[in-house]
Amino acid sequence: MGYKWYILLGQTGDEMKFAIRQLIKKFIKYGIIGTPLYVIAAVADISGMHYISEIIIYLYLFYVLFDIGWSITSTSARKKYIIYMSIIIMQIVVLSTLGEVFGFKTYISSETENSLLDAISVFIIFGTITGILIKIVHDCKKEYPAVRLLYFPISIMVLGLISIWFRI
């Protein structure tokens, strides 16, 4: 009855309020920076400069990942984060390069005809990111109970994977 939800995450009230405040600040910061960048990327995509659009989106993704990594205080956690993010970034670069060679995209659009290779490349990227998030939660949930908050984006990504799977 008087049980607080943040106790389930192993946090005190003040720690949880601080974490939520930091999370809201990050979302606002990423929204303020990301919204104009996505508008510019959309304009570039509409005008036929698809590669410029992809570069803008990937640079923004890199900025978000770098900013998150910079805020990690634990040295071992930061090393794991660098390894995981390196895997994701290298995978995106390799799939983008292979897409140039074989003619597929690393995104799926409702306005264009998507090929099987488009869906597979997006599935590989989302699957890797989802797997890494699951690994992070599994490894850190005892030491850092607040990491369980990642279950929400993981569930959204799993729904995205399911919808992509039906496109394949």
C-alpha positions, 0 to 999 in steps of 0.5 A, spaced: 500 500 500 505 505 502 510 501 497 514 505 493 516 503 486 523 505 486 524 501 492 523 495 487 529 498 483 533 498 489 534 506 490 532 510 495 527 516 494 533 521 493 537 517 488 531 515 484 529 523 483 536 525 481 536 519 476 529 521 473 531 528 473 538 527 469 534 522 464 529 528 463 535 533 462 538 528 457 531 527 453 530 534 453 537 536 451 537 530 445 530 533 443 533 540 442 539 538 438 536 532 434 529 535 432 533 540 427 538 535 425 532 530 423 528 536 419 535 537 416 536 530 414 529 529 412 530 535 407 536 532 404 532 525 403 527 529 400 531 532 395 535 526 393 541 527 397 540 520 401 547 519 403 547 526 406 541 524 410 544 518 413 551 521 415 547 526 419 543 521 422 549 517 424 553 523 426 547 524 431 547 517 433 554 517 435 553 524 439 548 521 443 552 514 444 558 519 446 554 523 451 552 517 454 559 514 455 562 520 457 557 520 463 559 513 465 563 514 472 565 506 472 572 505 468 570 497 467 563 499 465 566 505 460 570 500 457 564 495 456 560 501 453 566 502 448 566 495 446 559 495 445 558 501 441 564 500 437 560 493 435 554 497 433 558 503 429 562 498 426 556 494 424 553 500 421 559 502 417 560 495 414 552 494 412 552 501 409 558 500 405 555 493 403 549 497 401 553 501 397 556 495 393 550 491 393 544 496 392 540 495 399 539 500 404 540 500 412 533 503 413 526 501 411 521 506 409 514 506 407 515 511 401 519 506 397 519 499 395 523 495 400 527 489 398 529 483 402 536 485 403 533 492 406 529 488 411 535 484 413 540 489 414 535 493 419 533 487 422 541 485 424 542 492 426 536 492 431 537 485 433 545 487 435 542 493 439 537 489 442 542 484 444 547 488 447 541 492 451 539 485 454 546 483 456 547 490 459 541 489 463 543 482 465 550 483 467 548 490 471 541 489 474 544 486 481 549 492 482 545 497 479 538 496 479 536 502 476 538 499 469 532 495 469 529 502 466 532 499 460 526 494 459 522 499 456 526 501 450 528 494 449 521 492 449 520 497 444 525 495 440 523 487 440 516 490 437 520 493 432 524 487 430 517 483 430 515 488 425 521 488 421 521 480 421 514 480 418 517 485 412 522 480 411 
